[in-house]
């Protein structure tokens, strides 16, 4: 290919979305992907495949989705989520574009957020199950579509730096030299797999976080763009879930089942048996709070027999904890009294914490609008040691509503765009608001490509 109009850094869902939209509009496109194999790992390839925005059906009116976004985000005006409405505005467009590209969907379950699941869906069991499943099939389809439109996906092609000229970006630097282009899109994911960046922004102990993603989010594009003057936003939050601590030694226990639904109605205790998080804000928030502890490995979800029979058997996203977690080798601690459970777990403050929970004395405060706090009173009493599982970092490059990367004075850097989890400003904030990673990838990829086409007169 002669000098392309657009170079995309990263061949995940955000990058391939932008590449196809731009190529379909008449731009010549080159996608540079670090992975060498056609099955290159990226988070979108191994994702669960659910398309939603703030857990709402993608076809709902924008105002209804926007209301759910506002509830998830909480405090208005937080720069970490200033662009959250973008996802509400584009939800229907995202779904329509994917279907036009050949994406297939099924209903994954009764909850509204499972209305649009990429087909074929993953099997309802623990462990990593991705090959041939919906997200993998979609990436393969988009790769074929790009080739049919004259675009190129070049594997084994890591990018080392951006080529900066006259205050703007004019291409990229690779081991082979400079690749020039009018536009560059950073779409190589977040920074969750770089221990030093995680330590700086997310957790004092990155080695104690369970990496439940593809392992490809090294923050390379982030660093390149920062070197070119880009600003960042919302770097202190990530999307992830509570997992059983045994996942570190047992591949059958990740990326599912999660402990989220169970912890949201019982309690999450630290190594001494004290609450430290608002369980009512859900699993993503709890995973973030657990990651911030100096010693997260002693934490556990504490629950009773009713929780185990009912809540653990009715996970919002299957497979359910009961019976799949113990069946896969996960340890569930059990005792006839809370005091005996406290002894087993070496949690001296647990009995006092459970008594306060049962009496409705919640310190820290607990949100009850989404998940009720059910008392822990029916023996036997149980616990599962918990780990913070991190999938992708929510913060990243600051962009505007056209996905143009902004400098530290909030001015667009000429020629530079970003999409997907390389960007910040949509998710995170005080509540660690999760709005939907796949939807964000497609929405920002489309916004970027359409801005380039408009600038090119296409």
N, C-alpha and C positions, 0 to 999 in steps of 0.2 A: 504494500500500500504506500502511495506517495504521502506527503504530509497530510495527516487527517485534520478535520475540523475540530474533533473532540477526542481527547484521551481520557479514558476512565480508569482510575486506579482502584482495582478490586472487582472481582467477578461474582459477587453475591447478588441478592435480589435487588438491592438499591442500584447497584452498578448496571446490571443487565436491563433493569427497567428503563433507566435513563438512556442507555445505549440504544435500545430498540425504539424508544420514542423519538430520539434524535435522528436515528437512521431512517425511520419511517417518514420523517419530515424532510429528508433530503441531505442531512449532514453525513459526512464520512466519519466513521467511528473506529477507534482502536481501543480495545479493553486489555489492560495489562494486569494479569493475575499472577500472584506469587506462586500458587500451587502448580505442581508439575503434572499431576495426574488429571484426566478428564473428570474423575470423581472428587476433585479437590474439596477439602473440608472447608466449610464456612458455616456460620451460625444458621443462616437461612436454609441451608440444605438439610440440616438435622433438626429443624424446628418441629414443633408439634403440628403446625399447619393451620392454626385457627386465625381467621380473619375477623377482627372486631375492632372497634374504637371505644375505649372505656367500657368494655364488656357489653356494648350494644350492637344490635343487628346493623350491618353496614347499609341496609336499605331504608332504615328509619329516616324521617325528616331531619335535616341538619340541626334544627333547633332542639329536638329531643336528644340527639347525640351530644350537642353542645352542653346541655344541662348536666348530663352524666360526666362530661369532661370537667366541668366546673366543680362538681361534687368531688371528683377524684383529686383535682389539683388543690382545692382548698383556698388558701390565701391568694387573693387577686393581686396582680402586680409583681409577682415573683419573677425575676428575669429567667430563672431556670425553666419556667413553663410558659413564657410569654407567647410562644407560637402554638400553644396547644389547640387553639381553635382551628388551626390549619387542618388538623386531622378530621375534625367534625365537618368542616366545609367540603372536604374531598372524599369522604367515605364512600359515597355512591359512585363517584368517578373511579376510585381505585378498584372497586369490585367490577365495574363495567369494563375497565381496561384489561384486567386480568382475564376475564371471560373472553374478550375479543382476541386475546393472545393465545387462547387455547387452554387456559387454566380450567380444571374440572373441580367441582365441589360436591360435597355431600353434607347432610346434617349429621353432626357428631354426637348429639345428645339433646336432652330437654332444655338445658339452660340457654338463654338467648345468645350468649357469646359463642355458643357452639353451632350456630345456624349455618355458618359458612366455613367448612373445613376442607382443605385441599385434598383431593382424591388421587389415588387411593389413600385412606387414612391409616395412621399407624395402628398396630394391633394393641388391644387393651391389656397391656402387661408391662411389667417393669423392665428396665434396661433400655439401652439405646437401640432404636429400630428406625432406620432412615432409608436404606437403599430401596429404591423403587417406590417409596412412599410419596405423598402429595408434594411436599416442598422440593424433594429431589427431582420428581417428574417435571415440576414447573421450571426449575432451572435448566433442565435439559431441553425443554420446549423453547424457552427464551434464547438459549444458545443457538438452536436451529433457526429460530426466527431471525436472529441477528445475522447469521451467515446468509440467509436468503435475501436479506436487505443490503448485502454487500459489506457489512461490518466484519471486523476481525476480533476474535478472542485469542490472545497470545499467552499461552501458559508458560510457567517457569520464568516469569519476567518481573522480578521485584523492582520497585522504583526507589531510588536512593534520595532524591531531592527534587524540588520544583525548580524549573528554570525561570528566574525572575529577571525581567527587563523593564526599565523605565517605570518602576512602581507597579507593574502588573505581572501576571504569570503567562509565560509564552510556551510552556511545554514542561517536560520532566527530564530528569537525569537518571539514566540507568547505567549498568556496568558497561553497556555497549556504546554509550555516548548520550547525546542529547536528542530527544524526540520532541519535535516542535508541534504545536497545535494552537489554534485560536482559543480553545477552551480546555480546561482541565477540571475533572470532577473527582473529588476525594470520596471514595466509597468503600474503604477497606475495613470498615467496622470500628469497634470501640477499642479501649485500652485495657480491657479486663485481664488479658494474658501477659501483661508486663508487670512483674512484681513491684518494681520501684514506683511506677505510676499508681498502682493500687495502694501501696503503702502511703504515698503522698496524699492521696485523695479519698480513699475508701476505708482502709482498715490498717491498724498497726501490725497486723499479722497476716499478710497475704498468703502465706503457706498454710494457714488454717482455714482458708476459704476453699470450698469445693468448687472447682471449675467445671460447670455442667454444660459448657458450650464446646465449640469445635477446636479451641486452642489457637485460633488464627488472629485474634484481636490484640495486636501488639502495639497499637497506637502509632504506627509508622506515619500514616497520613496526617495525623494530628501533629506530630513533631515537625514534619515537613512544612505544613501550613503555618505553624507557629513561627518557624524560622523565617517565613516570608511575611511575617507581621500580623498573622491572624489572631483574633481574640477567641477565648473559650468561655463557656458558660455551663453552670450546673454540674460541675465535675465531682460532686460529693455524693452522688447516688447511683445505684445500679439496679438493674432488673435481675431478679433471681427468686429463689424459693427456699423454704426450710426443708432440708433433707435429713434423713437419719444419719447420724455420725458414722454408722457402719458403711455408708456409701464409699468412704475412703478405701475400704478393703474389699468391697463387693460390687462388681459391675452391674449386678441385677437390680441395684437400688437407686440407679439414676438413669436418665433425668427424672424419672417417676418411679414410685409414687412420692408425693410431697406430704409434708406434715401440716401444710397451711390451714386447711379447713378444720382440722382437729384443734390446732393451737388457737385458732380464732375464737373458739367457744369455750376453751378451757384456760390454761395459763402457761406462759413460757417463763421459766425460772433460770437465773444464772447459777454459777457453781456453788453458791452458798444457799440457794433456794429462794432468792428474792426476785420479784418481778422487776423488769428494767425497760419494758416496751409497752406500747399500746396495742394489745393483741387485736382489738377491734378494727384496726386499720388494715389488717390482712397480712398475708404471708410475705409480700414483697417488702413492706415496711419492716416487719419483724426480722427478715433476713438482713436488711441494712443495719438495724440496731444491734443485732447479734454480731455482725462483722466489726462493729466499733468497739466491742469489749476487748479489754487487754487479754482475757483468757476465755475465749468463746467455747472451748472444748468441754467445759463442765456443764454447759447449759442443757436443759431438758424440757420437753413438753410434759406437763403433769395433767392427768385426767382420771376419770373413774370408769366403772363398768358401763354406765349408760352412754358415756361418750364413745366408748369402744364399740358397743353394740350398734349405736345409731349413727353418730357423726363420722366415725372412722370407716364405717361401712357405706357411706354415702358421699364420697369425695366429689367435689364439683368437677374435677377432671380425673377420670379413671386412669389407671386402676385404683380402686379404693385401698386404703391402708389395711383395713381388716377385710379379707385375710392375706392380701398379697405381700405386705411387708414382712411378717414373720415367716410366711411360706418361702420367701426369697432369702431367708437367712438373717433378717434384721432382728436385733434384740429388743424385746419388750420386757421391761422390768415390772415386777408385780409383787404386791404385799397386801395383807389383810387390813392394815391400818396405815394412815398417812405417816405416823411416826416411824413405823418399820420401813416404809418406802424411803423416808428421809435418811434412815441409817444406811440402807443399801446404796443410796446415791451419794452419801456423805454430804448432805445438804442440811446444815444445822438450823437454818431459818425456815425450812419448808413448811412445817406444821403451822407456824404463825402466819405464813403467807397464804396458805390454803384457807385458814380460818378467816382472814381478812377478805379474801376473794368470796367466800360463801356469804359473808355479811354485807357484801357490796361496798366495802371500803377499799377502793382501788387507788393505790399510789405506786407508780404514776397513774394519772387519770386514764380512764378507758372509754373509748368510743363504743356505743352500743347500737347505733343506728343501722349498721350493716350486719353485725354478728352479735347475737345475745351472749352474755356471759353466763354460762350454765354452772350451777353449783357442783362442787366435787364432793359427793357425799355417799355414793353407792360403791361398796367394796365388791371385788378387789380393786385397789388403787394401782394405777399403772403409770409408767413413764417411758419415754423414748429419748435417748440422747440426741441432741439436734446439732446440725451444722448449717452454716450459711452457704447456700449454693448460688454462685454468681454466673449469670448467663451473658449479660452485656452491660457495659457502662452506659448510663443514661445521658451523661454530659458529654460535651465535645465542642466542636467548632461552632462559633456563633455565626448564624446565617440570618438572612432576611426572609420574607415570605416568598421570594423567588429562588431560594436556596443558594443565593450568592454569599460567599464567605465574607465576613466583616472583619475589618482591622480593629485595632484597639481604640480607635476613635469612632467606631460604629459606621465606618464607610466601607462600601463594597470594594474588594480587591479585584481589579480588572482581570477577567479571564478565569477566575477561580470560583468553583462551586463545590458543594458538599451535599451528601445525602445519606440517609440511613443512620445507623448508630455511630457514625463518625461525627454526627452533629449533636448539639445541645439545644435547649430552649423549648422542648416540647414535653418531656417527661421529667420526673424527679421532684425537686422542691421539698418542703417540710414533710409532706406525707409520702414521699417516695412514689409519686403517682405513676402508675403504669397504664399506658393507653393503648398499647398494641404494637409490637415490634415489626411485624410483617406489614401492617398498614402504614406505619411510619416509613418503612423502606420504599414502598411503592409511591406513596404520596410525595415524598421529597424527591425521589428520582424523576417523577413526572414533572414536578414544579421546575426542577433544574433544567430538564431538557426543553421544556416549553419556553423558559426564559432565554435559553440559547437560540432557539429557533426564532423567537421574536427579535432578538438582537441581530440575527443574521438576515432578517427580512423574510423568513420562511413561514 
